[in-house]
Amino acid sequence: MSEAGTHTVGETVPPLERKIGLADMVAYAGATWDWYRLHYDPEYVKKAQVPGPVVDGQVFGALLVEQIQDWLGPQSFVHKLDFTFKALVFAEETVRCEGTVTEVGEDYLVLEQRVVVVGPDGAAARVAAAPAHARVLLGVPDGPAAR
């Protein structure tokens, strides 16, 4: 179990890196019933004069939460999350979620995160979503209702 006392302001959240393939995007569209063709249809994308199928921006929220839960485990609950889109991400690109602890409370953490597109050299090529802010309750499995 992760406790607030074990964390410090400035602590780095372990990064989460993920290549988002077209098959992943189609599966996400099916799971969310979001069939906007810009996210999966290469012919539609070509007609729209976009470089490739565009990753649904809500995927970034899912990845940011996954990053937090991978780090803090099941005894945590992402109570609030917000983020701002900065740039499009296309099929077959790799993104990395990065984050830092900005506040430590008795039973919670506040994080600042961002999603970057990873370039061929492993460095951030562009920012896809930032800033992102999360408030995470600690010692709370499956959310406040589980208390």
N, CA, C and O atoms as a GROMACS GRO file, in nm:
protein
  588
    1MET      N    1   0.085  -0.118   0.000
    1MET     CA    2   0.000   0.000   0.000
    1MET      C    3   0.088   0.124   0.000
    1MET      O    4   0.185   0.131   0.076
    2SER      N    5   0.056   0.219  -0.083
    2SER     CA    6   0.130   0.344  -0.091
    2SER      C    7   0.069   0.444   0.006
    2SER      O    8  -0.052   0.463   0.007
    3GLU      N    9   0.153   0.506   0.086
    3GLU     CA   10   0.106   0.607   0.180
    3GLU      C   11   0.168   0.740   0.145
    3GLU      O   12   0.278   0.745   0.090
    4ALA      N   13   0.098   0.848   0.176
    4ALA     CA   14   0.146   0.982   0.143
    4ALA      C   15   0.282   1.010   0.205
    4ALA      O   16   0.365   1.076   0.142
    5GLY      N   17   0.306   0.960   0.326
    5GLY     CA   18   0.433   0.986   0.394
    5GLY      C   19   0.554   0.929   0.323
    5GLY      O   20   0.667   0.968   0.353
    6THR      N   21   0.532   0.839   0.230
    6THR     CA   22   0.644   0.779   0.157
    6THR      C   23   0.678   0.856   0.030
    6THR      O   24   0.770   0.818  -0.043
    7HIS      N   25   0.605   0.963   0.003
    7HIS     CA   26   0.627   1.041  -0.120
    7HIS      C   27   0.667   1.183  -0.085
    7HIS      O   28   0.635   1.234   0.022
    8THR      N   29   0.739   1.248  -0.179
    8THR     CA   30   0.786   1.385  -0.157
    8THR      C   31   0.757   1.472  -0.278
    8THR      O   32   0.750   1.423  -0.391
    9VAL      N   33   0.739   1.600  -0.254
    9VAL     CA   34   0.722   1.696  -0.362
    9VAL      C   35   0.848   1.692  -0.448
    9VAL      O   36   0.960   1.690  -0.396
   10GLY      N   37   0.830   1.689  -0.579
   10GLY     CA   38   0.942   1.681  -0.672
   10GLY      C   39   0.974   1.539  -0.716
   10GLY      O   40   1.052   1.519  -0.809
   11GLU      N   41   0.917   1.441  -0.649
   11GLU     CA   42   0.939   1.301  -0.685
   11GLU      C   43   0.888   1.276  -0.827
   11GLU      O   44   0.783   1.326  -0.866
   12THR      N   45   0.963   1.201  -0.902
   12THR     CA   46   0.927   1.169  -1.040
   12THR      C   47   0.839   1.044  -1.044
   12THR      O   48   0.870   0.943  -0.981
   13VAL      N   49   0.731   1.053  -1.118
   13VAL     CA   50   0.645   0.938  -1.142
   13VAL      C   51   0.712   0.853  -1.250
   13VAL      O   52   0.753   0.907  -1.353
   14PRO      N   53   0.726   0.722  -1.229
   14PRO     CA   54   0.786   0.639  -1.334
   14PRO      C   55   0.712   0.657  -1.466
   14PRO      O   56   0.589   0.651  -1.470
   15PRO      N   57   0.785   0.679  -1.575
   15PRO     CA   58   0.718   0.704  -1.704
   15PRO      C   59   0.649   0.579  -1.757
   15PRO      O   60   0.686   0.466  -1.726
   16LEU      N   61   0.547   0.602  -1.838
   16LEU     CA   62   0.477   0.496  -1.909
   16LEU      C   63   0.493   0.526  -2.057
   16LEU      O   64   0.459   0.635  -2.103
   17GLU      N   65   0.546   0.430  -2.132
   17GLU     CA   66   0.567   0.450  -2.276
   17GLU      C   67   0.485   0.347  -2.350
   17GLU      O   68   0.480   0.230  -2.313
   18ARG      N   69   0.419   0.393  -2.459
   18ARG     CA   70   0.332   0.304  -2.532
   18ARG      C   71   0.330   0.342  -2.680
   18ARG      O   72   0.310   0.459  -2.714
   19LYS      N   73   0.351   0.244  -2.768
   19LYS     CA   74   0.330   0.264  -2.911
   19LYS      C   75   0.182   0.240  -2.938
   19LYS      O   76   0.127   0.138  -2.897
   20ILE      N   77   0.119   0.333  -3.008
   20ILE     CA   78  -0.024   0.322  -3.034
   20ILE      C   79  -0.043   0.285  -3.181
   20ILE      O   80  -0.028   0.368  -3.271
   21GLY      N   81  -0.076   0.160  -3.203
   21GLY     CA   82  -0.094   0.110  -3.339
   21GLY      C   83  -0.237   0.127  -3.387
   21GLY      O   84  -0.327   0.154  -3.308
   22LEU      N   85  -0.256   0.111  -3.516
   22LEU     CA   86  -0.390   0.124  -3.574
   22LEU      C   87  -0.486   0.021  -3.515
   22LEU      O   88  -0.602   0.053  -3.491
   23ALA      N   89  -0.439  -0.101  -3.491
   23ALA     CA   90  -0.526  -0.203  -3.430
   23ALA      C   91  -0.571  -0.160  -3.290
   23ALA      O   92  -0.685  -0.183  -3.252
   24ASP      N   93  -0.481  -0.096  -3.214
   24ASP     CA   94  -0.517  -0.044  -3.082
   24ASP      C   95  -0.626   0.062  -3.095
   24ASP      O   96  -0.719   0.067  -3.015
   25MET      N   97  -0.612   0.146  -3.196
   25MET     CA   98  -0.708   0.254  -3.217
   25MET      C   99  -0.846   0.201  -3.255
   25MET      O  100  -0.948   0.254  -3.210
   26VAL      N  101  -0.850   0.097  -3.337
   26VAL     CA  102  -0.977   0.036  -3.376
   26VAL      C  103  -1.041  -0.030  -3.253
   26VAL      O  104  -1.162  -0.018  -3.233
   27ALA      N  105  -0.961  -0.099  -3.172
   27ALA     CA  106  -1.014  -0.162  -3.051
   27ALA      C  107  -1.070  -0.056  -2.955
   27ALA      O  108  -1.175  -0.077  -2.895
   28TYR      N  109  -1.000   0.057  -2.942
   28TYR     CA  110  -1.048   0.164  -2.855
   28TYR      C  111  -1.179   0.222  -2.909
   28TYR      O  112  -1.272   0.249  -2.832
   29ALA      N  113  -1.187   0.240  -3.040
   29ALA     CA  114  -1.310   0.292  -3.100
   29ALA      C  115  -1.426   0.198  -3.070
   29ALA      O  116  -1.537   0.243  -3.039
   30GLY      N  117  -1.402   0.068  -3.079
   30GLY     CA  118  -1.507  -0.029  -3.050
   30GLY      C  119  -1.548  -0.028  -2.904
   30GLY      O  120  -1.666  -0.038  -2.872
   31ALA      N  121  -1.450  -0.016  -2.815
   31ALA     CA  122  -1.478  -0.018  -2.672
   31ALA      C  123  -1.556   0.106  -2.628
   31ALA      O  124  -1.636   0.099  -2.535
   32THR      N  125  -1.532   0.218  -2.694
   32THR     CA  126  -1.596   0.344  -2.654
   32THR      C  127  -1.712   0.384  -2.745
   32THR      O  128  -1.778   0.485  -2.721
   33TRP      N  129  -1.738   0.307  -2.848
   33TRP     CA  130  -1.841   0.337  -2.947
   33TRP      C  131  -1.817   0.473  -3.014
   33TRP      O  132  -1.911   0.544  -3.047
   34ASP      N  133  -1.691   0.507  -3.032
   34ASP     CA  134  -1.654   0.632  -3.098
   34ASP      C  135  -1.600   0.595  -3.236
   34ASP      O  136  -1.481   0.567  -3.252
   35TRP      N  137  -1.687   0.595  -3.335
   35TRP     CA  138  -1.650   0.552  -3.468
   35TRP      C  139  -1.619   0.668  -3.562
   35TRP      O  140  -1.646   0.659  -3.682
   36TYR      N  141  -1.564   0.775  -3.512
   36TYR     CA  142  -1.524   0.886  -3.599
   36TYR      C  143  -1.413   0.837  -3.690
   36TYR      O  144  -1.308   0.793  -3.641
   37ARG      N  145  -1.433   0.842  -3.819
   37ARG     CA  146  -1.345   0.778  -3.916
   37ARG      C  147  -1.203   0.832  -3.916
   37ARG      O  148  -1.111   0.764  -3.962
   38LEU      N  149  -1.181   0.952  -3.865
   38LEU     CA  150  -1.047   1.010  -3.860
   38LEU      C  151  -0.953   0.926  -3.772
   38LEU      O  152  -0.831   0.936  -3.784
   39HIS      N  153  -1.011   0.843  -3.685
   39HIS     CA  154  -0.931   0.763  -3.593
   39HIS      C  155  -0.891   0.626  -3.648
   39HIS      O  156  -0.809   0.558  -3.586
   40TYR      N  157  -0.945   0.585  -3.762
   40TYR     CA  158  -0.914   0.448  -3.807
   40TYR      C  159  -0.919   0.424  -3.957
   40TYR      O  160  -0.869   0.321  -4.003
   41ASP      N  161  -0.975   0.514  -4.035
   41ASP     CA  162  -0.999   0.489  -4.177
   41ASP      C  163  -0.895   0.562  -4.263
   41ASP      O  164  -0.906   0.683  -4.283
   42PRO      N  165  -0.794   0.490  -4.315
   42PRO     CA  166  -0.687   0.555  -4.392
   42PRO      C  167  -0.736   0.633  -4.514
   42PRO      O  168  -0.678   0.736  -4.548
   43GLU      N  169  -0.840   0.586  -4.581
   43GLU     CA  170  -0.893   0.658  -4.699
   43GLU      C  171  -0.958   0.790  -4.656
   43GLU      O  172  -0.940   0.892  -4.722
   44TYR      N  173  -1.032   0.787  -4.549
   44TYR     CA  174  -1.095   0.909  -4.497
   44TYR      C  175  -0.987   1.009  -4.455
   44TYR      O  176  -0.997   1.129  -4.481
   45VAL      N  177  -0.885   0.958  -4.389
   45VAL     CA  178  -0.773   1.041  -4.342
   45VAL      C  179  -0.703   1.106  -4.462
   45VAL      O  180  -0.668   1.224  -4.458
   46LYS      N  181  -0.682   1.028  -4.566
   46LYS     CA  182  -0.615   1.080  -4.686
   46LYS      C  183  -0.697   1.193  -4.748
   46LYS      O  184  -0.641   1.296  -4.788
   47LYS      N  185  -0.827   1.174  -4.758
   47LYS     CA  186  -0.914   1.278  -4.813
   47LYS      C  187  -0.914   1.404  -4.726
   47LYS      O  188  -0.929   1.515  -4.777
   48ALA      N  189  -0.897   1.385  -4.595
   48ALA     CA  190  -0.893   1.499  -4.502
   48ALA      C  191  -0.755   1.566  -4.502
   48ALA      O  192  -0.735   1.668  -4.435
   49GLN      N  193  -0.662   1.510  -4.577
   49GLN     CA  194  -0.525   1.562  -4.589
   49GLN      C  195  -0.453   1.571  -4.453
   49GLN      O  196  -0.386   1.669  -4.421
   50VAL      N  197  -0.471   1.464  -4.376
   50VAL     CA  198  -0.404   1.450  -4.247
   50VAL      C  199  -0.296   1.343  -4.266
   50VAL      O  200  -0.318   1.247  -4.341
   51PRO      N  201  -0.181   1.356  -4.200
   51PRO     CA  202  -0.069   1.262  -4.222
   51PRO      C  203  -0.100   1.116  -4.191
   51PRO      O  204  -0.032   1.027  -4.243
   52GLY      N  205  -0.200   1.088  -4.108
   52GLY     CA  206  -0.234   0.950  -4.074
   52GLY      C  207  -0.352   0.949  -3.978
   52GLY      O  208  -0.396   1.055  -3.934
   53PRO      N  209  -0.404   0.828  -3.947
   53PRO     CA  210  -0.513   0.820  -3.850
   53PRO      C  211  -0.472   0.886  -3.718
   53PRO      O  212  -0.360   0.868  -3.670
   54VAL      N  213  -0.563   0.962  -3.661
   54VAL     CA  214  -0.536   1.042  -3.542
   54VAL      C  215  -0.580   0.965  -3.417
   54VAL      O  216  -0.693   0.915  -3.410
   55VAL      N  217  -0.492   0.956  -3.320
   55VAL     CA  218  -0.524   0.891  -3.193
   55VAL      C  219  -0.632   0.972  -3.122
   55VAL      O  220  -0.620   1.094  -3.110
   56ASP      N  221  -0.736   0.905  -3.075
   56ASP     CA  222  -0.843   0.970  -2.999
   56ASP      C  223  -0.780   1.030  -2.873
   56ASP      O  224  -0.711   0.961  -2.799
   57GLY      N  225  -0.803   1.157  -2.850
   57GLY     CA  226  -0.742   1.228  -2.738
   57GLY      C  227  -0.775   1.170  -2.602
   57GLY      O  228  -0.697   1.187  -2.509
   58GLN      N  229  -0.889   1.103  -2.589
   58GLN     CA  230  -0.924   1.045  -2.460
   58GLN      C  231  -0.832   0.929  -2.422
   58GLN      O  232  -0.825   0.890  -2.306
   59VAL      N  233  -0.760   0.874  -2.521
   59VAL     CA  234  -0.661   0.771  -2.491
   59VAL      C  235  -0.556   0.827  -2.395
   59VAL      O  236  -0.504   0.755  -2.310
   60PHE      N  237  -0.524   0.956  -2.409
   60PHE     CA  238  -0.423   1.016  -2.321
   60PHE      C  239  -0.468   1.011  -2.175
   60PHE      O  240  -0.387   0.983  -2.087
   61GLY      N  241  -0.595   1.036  -2.151
   61GLY     CA  242  -0.647   1.027  -2.013
   61GLY      C  243  -0.633   0.887  -1.959
   61GLY      O  244  -0.592   0.867  -1.844
   62ALA      N  245  -0.667   0.788  -2.041
   62ALA     CA  246  -0.654   0.648  -1.998
   62ALA      C  247  -0.508   0.614  -1.967
   62ALA      O  248  -0.480   0.545  -1.869
   63LEU      N  249  -0.416   0.661  -2.049
   63LEU     CA  250  -0.274   0.633  -2.026
   63LEU      C  251  -0.221   0.704  -1.902
   63LEU      O  252  -0.140   0.647  -1.828
   64LEU      N  253  -0.266   0.826  -1.878
   64LEU     CA  254  -0.222   0.899  -1.758
   64LEU      C  255  -0.268   0.826  -1.632
   64LEU      O  256  -0.192   0.815  -1.536
   65VAL      N  257  -0.391   0.778  -1.632
   65VAL     CA  258  -0.441   0.702  -1.517
   65VAL      C  259  -0.364   0.570  -1.504
   65VAL      O  260  -0.328   0.529  -1.394
   66GLU      N  261  -0.338   0.503  -1.616
   66GLU     CA  262  -0.261   0.378  -1.611
   66GLU      C  263  -0.123   0.402  -1.551
   66GLU      O  264  -0.074   0.322  -1.471
   67GLN      N  265  -0.059   0.513  -1.589
   67GLN     CA  266   0.073   0.546  -1.534
   67GLN      C  267   0.065   0.556  -1.382
   67GLN      O  268   0.150   0.501  -1.312
   68ILE      N  269  -0.035   0.626  -1.332
   68ILE     CA  270  -0.051   0.645  -1.187
   68ILE      C  271  -0.079   0.511  -1.118
   68ILE      O  272  -0.017   0.480  -1.016
   69GLN      N  273  -0.170   0.434  -1.173
   69GLN     CA  274  -0.206   0.308  -1.108
   69GLN      C  275  -0.094   0.205  -1.114
   69GLN      O  276  -0.078   0.126  -1.022
   70ASP      N  277  -0.016   0.205  -1.221
   70ASP     CA  278   0.101   0.116  -1.227
   70ASP      C  279   0.199   0.152  -1.116
   70ASP      O  280   0.261   0.063  -1.057
   71TRP      N  281   0.213   0.279  -1.089
   71TRP     CA  282   0.308   0.329  -0.988
   71TRP      C  283   0.258   0.306  -0.846
   71TRP      O  284   0.332   0.256  -0.762
   72LEU      N  285   0.134   0.343  -0.818
   72LEU     CA  286   0.083   0.342  -0.681
   72LEU      C  287   0.007   0.216  -0.643
   72LEU      O  288  -0.015   0.190  -0.525
   73GLY      N  289  -0.034   0.139  -0.740
   73GLY     CA  290  -0.102   0.013  -0.713
   73GLY      C  291  -0.250   0.026  -0.685
   73GLY      O  292  -0.308   0.134  -0.699
   74PRO      N  293  -0.311  -0.086  -0.645
   74PRO     CA  294  -0.456  -0.090  -0.629
   74PRO      C  295  -0.509  -0.013  -0.509
   74PRO      O  296  -0.630   0.010  -0.500
   75GLN      N  297  -0.423   0.028  -0.417
   75GLN     CA  298  -0.468   0.104  -0.301
   75GLN      C  299  -0.463   0.254  -0.330
   75GLN      O  300  -0.431   0.335  -0.242
   76SER      N  301  -0.496   0.290  -0.452
   76SER     CA  302  -0.500   0.431  -0.491
   76SER      C  303  -0.621   0.451  -0.582
   76SER      O  304  -0.671   0.357  -0.643
   77PHE      N  305  -0.666   0.576  -0.589
   77PHE     CA  306  -0.782   0.608  -0.672
   77PHE      C  307  -0.761   0.748  -0.732
   77PHE      O  308  -0.742   0.845  -0.660
   78VAL      N  309  -0.765   0.756  -0.864
   78VAL     CA  310  -0.751   0.885  -0.931
   78VAL      C  311  -0.886   0.957  -0.916
   78VAL      O  312  -0.984   0.924  -0.982
   79HIS      N  313  -0.887   1.054  -0.827
   79HIS     CA  314  -1.010   1.125  -0.792
   79HIS      C  315  -1.043   1.233  -0.894
   79HIS      O  316  -1.160   1.254  -0.927
   80LYS      N  317  -0.940   1.302  -0.944
   80LYS     CA  318  -0.959   1.407  -1.045
   80LYS      C  319  -0.846   1.399  -1.145
   80LYS      O  320  -0.732   1.368  -1.111
   81LEU      N  321  -0.879   1.428  -1.270
   81LEU     CA  322  -0.779   1.432  -1.376
   81LEU      C  323  -0.825   1.534  -1.479
   81LEU      O  324  -0.940   1.530  -1.523
   82ASP      N  325  -0.736   1.623  -1.518
   82ASP     CA  326  -0.764   1.713  -1.629
   82ASP      C  327  -0.638   1.729  -1.712
   82ASP      O  328  -0.527   1.718  -1.660
   83PHE      N  329  -0.656   1.754  -1.839
   83PHE     CA  330  -0.541   1.776  -1.927
   83PHE      C  331  -0.584   1.859  -2.047
   83PHE      O  332  -0.702   1.866  -2.080
   84THR      N  333  -0.485   1.920  -2.110
   84THR     CA  334  -0.507   2.005  -2.226
   84THR      C  335  -0.435   1.945  -2.346
   84THR      O  336  -0.318   1.910  -2.338
   85PHE      N  337  -0.506   1.934  -2.457
   85PHE     CA  338  -0.446   1.884  -2.581
   85PHE      C  339  -0.353   1.990  -2.641
   85PHE      O  340  -0.385   2.109  -2.640
   86LYS      N  341  -0.238   1.945  -2.692
   86LYS     CA  342  -0.142   2.036  -2.753
   86LYS      C  343  -0.111   2.002  -2.898
   86LYS      O  344  -0.089   2.092  -2.980
   87ALA      N  345  -0.109   1.873  -2.932
   87ALA     CA  346  -0.072   1.833  -3.068
   87ALA      C  347  -0.135   1.698  -3.101
   87ALA      O  348  -0.161   1.617  -3.012
   88LEU      N  349  -0.158   1.675  -3.228
   88LEU     CA  350  -0.211   1.547  -3.273
   88LEU      C  351  -0.105   1.438  -3.260
   88LEU      O  352   0.015   1.463  -3.271
   89VAL      N  353  -0.153   1.317  -3.236
   89VAL     CA  354  -0.069   1.197  -3.235
   89VAL      C  355  -0.128   1.104  -3.339
   89VAL      O  356  -0.250   1.091  -3.349
   90PHE      N  357  -0.042   1.041  -3.416
   90PHE     CA  358  -0.086   0.958  -3.527
   90PHE      C  359  -0.058   0.811  -3.501
   90PHE      O  360   0.029   0.777  -3.420
   91ALA      N  361  -0.132   0.724  -3.570
   91ALA     CA  362  -0.113   0.580  -3.558
   91ALA      C  363   0.034   0.545  -3.576
   91ALA      O  364   0.104   0.601  -3.660
   92GLU      N  365   0.078   0.451  -3.497
   92GLU     CA  366   0.213   0.395  -3.498
   92GLU      C  367   0.316   0.485  -3.430
   92GLU      O  368   0.435   0.452  -3.431
   93GLU      N  369   0.274   0.596  -3.370
   93GLU     CA  370   0.368   0.678  -3.294
   93GLU      C  371   0.373   0.625  -3.150
   93GLU      O  372   0.280   0.562  -3.101
   94THR      N  373   0.483   0.654  -3.085
   94THR     CA  374   0.503   0.616  -2.945
   94THR      C  375   0.487   0.740  -2.859
   94THR      O  376   0.542   0.846  -2.888
   95VAL      N  377   0.411   0.724  -2.750
   95VAL     CA  378   0.393   0.834  -2.655
   95VAL      C  379   0.452   0.792  -2.521
   95VAL      O  380   0.464   0.673  -2.490
   96ARG      N  381   0.489   0.893  -2.443
   96ARG     CA  382   0.540   0.868  -2.308
   96ARG      C  383   0.467   0.962  -2.211
   96ARG      O  384   0.461   1.083  -2.233
   97CYS      N  385   0.413   0.904  -2.105
   97CYS     CA  386   0.353   0.982  -1.997
   97CYS      C  387   0.462   1.008  -1.894
   97CYS      O  388   0.532   0.916  -1.851
   98GLU      N  389   0.475   1.134  -1.855
   98GLU     CA  390   0.575   1.176  -1.757
   98GLU      C  391   0.503   1.250  -1.646
   98GLU      O  392   0.397   1.309  -1.670
   99GLY      N  393   0.558   1.249  -1.526
   99GLY     CA  394   0.492   1.320  -1.419
   99GLY      C  395   0.580   1.346  -1.299
   99GLY      O  396   0.686   1.286  -1.282
  100THR      N  397   0.532   1.438  -1.216
  100THR     CA  398   0.603   1.480  -1.095
  100THR      C  399   0.500   1.504  -0.985
  100THR      O  400   0.390   1.552  -1.011
  101VAL      N  401   0.538   1.472  -0.862
  101VAL     CA  402   0.454   1.501  -0.747
  101VAL      C  403   0.467   1.650  -0.716
  101VAL      O  404   0.578   1.701  -0.702
  102THR      N  405   0.354   1.721  -0.706
  102THR     CA  406   0.358   1.865  -0.676
  102THR      C  407   0.301   1.897  -0.538
  102THR      O  408   0.324   2.007  -0.486
  103GLU      N  409   0.228   1.802  -0.479
  103GLU     CA  410   0.173   1.825  -0.344
  103GLU      C  411   0.153   1.690  -0.276
  103GLU      O  412   0.109   1.593  -0.339
  104VAL      N  413   0.185   1.686  -0.148
  104VAL     CA  414   0.165   1.565  -0.068
  104VAL      C  415   0.075   1.600   0.049
  104VAL      O  416   0.110   1.687   0.130
  105GLY      N  417  -0.039   1.534   0.059
  105GLY     CA  418  -0.130   1.554   0.172
  105GLY      C  419  -0.131   1.431   0.260
  105GLY      O  420  -0.057   1.336   0.237
  106GLU      N  421  -0.214   1.434   0.362
  106GLU     CA  422  -0.219   1.322   0.457
  106GLU      C  423  -0.257   1.191   0.389
  106GLU      O  424  -0.200   1.086   0.420
  107ASP      N  425  -0.353   1.197   0.296
  107ASP     CA  426  -0.398   1.075   0.229
  107ASP      C  427  -0.415   1.094   0.078
  107ASP      O  428  -0.496   1.026   0.014
  108TYR      N  429  -0.340   1.188   0.023
  108TYR     CA  430  -0.352   1.214  -0.120
  108TYR      C  431  -0.221   1.270  -0.176
  108TYR      O  432  -0.134   1.316  -0.102
  109LEU      N  433  -0.209   1.263  -0.309
  109LEU     CA  434  -0.101   1.326  -0.384
  109LEU      C  435  -0.163   1.410  -0.495
  109LEU      O  436  -0.270   1.377  -0.546
  110VAL      N  437  -0.095   1.518  -0.530
  110VAL     CA  438  -0.130   1.594  -0.650
  110VAL      C  439  -0.011   1.580  -0.745
  110VAL      O  440   0.104   1.597  -0.706
  111LEU      N  441  -0.042   1.549  -0.869
  111LEU     CA  442   0.062   1.527  -0.970
  111LEU      C  443   0.045   1.624  -1.085
  111LEU      O  444  -0.066   1.665  -1.118
  112GLU      N  445   0.156   1.660  -1.146
  112GLU     CA  446   0.153   1.728  -1.275
  112GLU      C  447   0.213   1.630  -1.374
  112GLU      O  448   0.321   1.575  -1.352
  113GLN      N  449   0.142   1.609  -1.484
  113GLN     CA  450   0.184   1.512  -1.584
  113GLN      C  451   0.180   1.575  -1.723
  113GLN      O  452   0.129   1.686  -1.741
  114ARG      N  453   0.235   1.503  -1.817
  114ARG     CA  454   0.223   1.540  -1.958
  114ARG      C  455   0.241   1.416  -2.043
  114ARG      O  456   0.295   1.315  -1.998
  115VAL      N  457   0.194   1.424  -2.167
  115VAL     CA  458   0.212   1.318  -2.265
  115VAL      C  459   0.294   1.376  -2.378
  115VAL      O  460   0.259   1.479  -2.435
  116VAL      N  461   0.404   1.309  -2.410
  116VAL     CA  462   0.490   1.353  -2.520
  116VAL      C  463   0.497   1.244  -2.626
  116VAL      O  464   0.484   1.126  -2.595
  117VAL      N  465   0.519   1.286  -2.749
  117VAL     CA  466   0.547   1.193  -2.858
  117VAL      C  467   0.698   1.170  -2.856
  117VAL      O  468   0.776   1.265  -2.852
  118VAL      N  469   0.736   1.044  -2.859
  118VAL     CA  470   0.877   1.007  -2.850
  118VAL      C  471   0.938   1.006  -2.990
  118VAL      O  472   0.887   0.940  -3.081
  119GLY      N  473   1.047   1.080  -3.006
  119GLY     CA  474   1.117   1.084  -3.134
  119GLY      C  475   1.208   0.964  -3.150
  119GLY      O  476   1.223   0.885  -3.057
  120PRO      N  477   1.270   0.949  -3.268
  120PRO     CA  478   1.359   0.836  -3.296
  120PRO      C  479   1.476   0.826  -3.198
  120PRO      O  480   1.529   0.718  -3.175
  121ASP      N  481   1.516   0.940  -3.141
  121ASP     CA  482   1.630   0.940  -3.048
  121ASP      C  483   1.588   0.915  -2.903
  121ASP      O  484   1.672   0.915  -2.813
  122GLY      N  485   1.458   0.892  -2.880
  122GLY     CA  486   1.408   0.867  -2.746
  122GLY      C  487   1.368   0.992  -2.670
  122GLY      O  488   1.310   0.984  -2.562
  123ALA      N  489   1.400   1.108  -2.724
  123ALA     CA  490   1.365   1.235  -2.660
  123ALA      C  491   1.223   1.276  -2.702
  123ALA      O  492   1.168   1.224  -2.798
  124ALA      N  493   1.166   1.369  -2.628
  124ALA     CA  494   1.034   1.420  -2.661
  124ALA      C  495   1.040   1.499  -2.791
  124ALA      O  496   1.112   1.599  -2.800
  125ALA      N  497   0.965   1.455  -2.892
  125ALA     CA  498   0.962   1.524  -3.021
  125ALA      C  499   0.861   1.639  -3.018
  125ALA      O  500   0.883   1.743  -3.080
  126ARG      N  501   0.751   1.618  -2.947
  126ARG     CA  502   0.649   1.722  -2.930
  126ARG      C  503   0.560   1.684  -2.812
  126ARG      O  504   0.551   1.567  -2.774
  127VAL      N  505   0.496   1.783  -2.757
  127VAL     CA  506   0.405   1.761  -2.645
  127VAL      C  507   0.265   1.737  -2.702
  127VAL      O  508   0.214   1.819  -2.778
  128ALA      N  509   0.204   1.626  -2.664
  128ALA     CA  510   0.070   1.593  -2.711
  128ALA      C  511  -0.036   1.645  -2.615
  128ALA      O  512  -0.143   1.689  -2.659
  129ALA      N  513  -0.010   1.640  -2.484
  129ALA     CA  514  -0.106   1.686  -2.384
  129ALA      C  515  -0.031   1.740  -2.263
  129ALA      O  516   0.053   1.672  -2.205
  130ALA      N  517  -0.061   1.864  -2.227
  130ALA     CA  518  -0.001   1.928  -2.109
  130ALA      C  519  -0.065   2.064  -2.091
  130ALA      O  520  -0.104   2.125  -2.190
  131PRO      N  521  -0.078   2.110  -1.973
  131PRO     CA  522  -0.048   2.036  -1.852
  131PRO      C  523  -0.158   1.936  -1.823
  131PRO      O  524  -0.271   1.949  -1.872
  132ALA      N  525  -0.124   1.836  -1.745
  132ALA     CA  526  -0.221   1.741  -1.692
  132ALA      C  527  -0.205   1.744  -1.540
  132ALA      O  528  -0.094   1.746  -1.489
  133HIS      N  529  -0.316   1.743  -1.471
  133HIS     CA  530  -0.314   1.746  -1.324
  133HIS      C  531  -0.399   1.631  -1.273
  133HIS      O  532  -0.509   1.607  -1.322
  134ALA      N  533  -0.347   1.561  -1.173
  134ALA     CA  534  -0.423   1.452  -1.112
  134ALA      C  535  -0.419   1.466  -0.961
  134ALA      O  536  -0.316   1.502  -0.902
  135ARG      N  537  -0.532   1.438  -0.899
  135ARG     CA  538  -0.540   1.428  -0.753
  135ARG      C  539  -0.569   1.281  -0.724
  135ARG      O  540  -0.669   1.227  -0.771
  136VAL      N  541  -0.481   1.218  -0.648
  136VAL     CA  542  -0.488   1.075  -0.624
  136VAL      C  543  -0.509   1.049  -0.476
  136VAL      O  544  -0.430   1.094  -0.393
  137LEU      N  545  -0.615   0.976  -0.444
  137LEU     CA  546  -0.641   0.937  -0.305
  137LEU      C  547  -0.562   0.810  -0.277
  137LEU      O  548  -0.560   0.717  -0.357
  138LEU      N  549  -0.495   0.807  -0.161
  138LEU     CA  550  -0.413   0.692  -0.125
  138LEU      C  551  -0.482   0.608  -0.018
  138LEU      O  552  -0.554   0.660   0.067
  139GLY      N  553  -0.457   0.478  -0.023
  139GLY     CA  554  -0.518   0.388   0.073
  139GLY      C  555  -0.665   0.365   0.048
  139GLY      O  556  -0.738   0.324   0.139
  140VAL      N  557  -0.710   0.392  -0.074
  140VAL     CA  558  -0.852   0.380  -0.108
  140VAL      C  559  -0.866   0.288  -0.230
  140VAL      O  560  -0.853   0.332  -0.344
  141PRO      N  561  -0.894   0.158  -0.206
  141PRO     CA  562  -0.910   0.069  -0.320
  141PRO      C  563  -1.043   0.097  -0.390
  141PRO      O  564  -1.146   0.112  -0.326
  142ASP      N  565  -1.039   0.104  -0.521
  142ASP     CA  566  -1.160   0.118  -0.603
  142ASP      C  567  -1.245   0.241  -0.570
  142ASP      O  568  -1.366   0.239  -0.591
  143GLY      N  569  -1.184   0.344  -0.520
  143GLY     CA  570  -1.255   0.470  -0.504
  143GLY      C  571  -1.319   0.491  -0.368
  143GLY      O  572  -1.322   0.401  -0.284
  144PRO      N  573  -1.371   0.610  -0.350
  144PRO     CA  574  -1.427   0.649  -0.220
  144PRO      C  575  -1.542   0.560  -0.173
  144PRO      O  576  -1.560   0.542  -0.053
  145ALA      N  577  -1.620   0.504  -0.264
  145ALA     CA  578  -1.735   0.422  -0.225
  145ALA      C  579  -1.692   0.292  -0.158
  145ALA      O  580  -1.773   0.229  -0.090
  146ALA      N  581  -1.567   0.252  -0.174
  146ALA     CA  582  -1.519   0.127  -0.118
  146ALA      C  583  -1.483   0.139   0.030
  146ALA      O  584  -1.453   0.039   0.095
  147ARG      N  585  -1.486   0.260   0.083
  147ARG     CA  586  -1.447   0.281   0.224
  147ARG      C  587  -1.538   0.211   0.319
  147ARG      O  588  -1.519   0.218   0.441
   0.00000   0.00000   0.00000
